[in-house]
């Protein structure tokens, strides 16, 4: 499970590097939520809800991957 936490942290860290122009071009991507999740995981070592982590990986990440793949194809 810790590897899944790390993956979410990496996704969030990558989202912080996305330019404002890019974020504005794709407003349907929950950029702020992605970064907030990363921040929560990074700074709440003893208060990580693993059910939320699993929900994020199982439900939220797959559609994001599909969106990112579309963006990559477009560009």
N, C-alpha and C positions, 0 to 999 in steps of 0.2 A: 504494500500500500504506500510505503514511503516513496517508491519510485514514481507512483502516480502523482503524489504531492509535488515531487520535483518537476514532473512534466508540466503541471499546471503553472508552477513558478516560472518555468522557461517560457511558456506561452505568454504569460503576463509580462515578463521582462522584454520579450520581443515586441509586444504591443506598445510598450513605452517608447520604443524607438521609431514607431510609425509617425510620419510627418503629419502635421495638422492638415495639410492639403489632402493627404490620402484619407485621413479619418473623415474629413468633410465629404470626400467623394463617395465614401461608403458608410453613410450614417446608420444603415441598418445593422452594422456590426456593433455589438455592445462593447466598444473600446473601454469605456470607463469601468464597466463591470468586470472586464477581463483584468484590468490593472488592479482594481480593488480586491479581486480574489487573490491575486498574487501578493498584494500587500498584506492581506489578512494571514495568508499562509506563512509569509516570511517573518512576521512580527508576533504571531500568536502561537509560539512553539507548543505550549502545553494546553492550548484551547482549540485544537484543530478537530472539527467534527468530521470524522471519516465517512459518515453517511453523506454529508454534503459533497465531499471529495468524490465519492463514488457516483453520486447523482450527476455531478459536473462531467465526469469522464464518460459516463454511459449515455447521458441524455444531451448535454449541452455542447460537448466538443465535436461529435460527429457532424452536426450541421455546420459548425464553424469551419471544419476542414473542407466540406463541400464548397462553402462560400469562398474560402481562400484559394481553392483550386480554380474556381471560376475566375477570380481576380487575376490569378497568374496566367491563365489562358488568354484573358482579355489584353494583358499587357505583354 
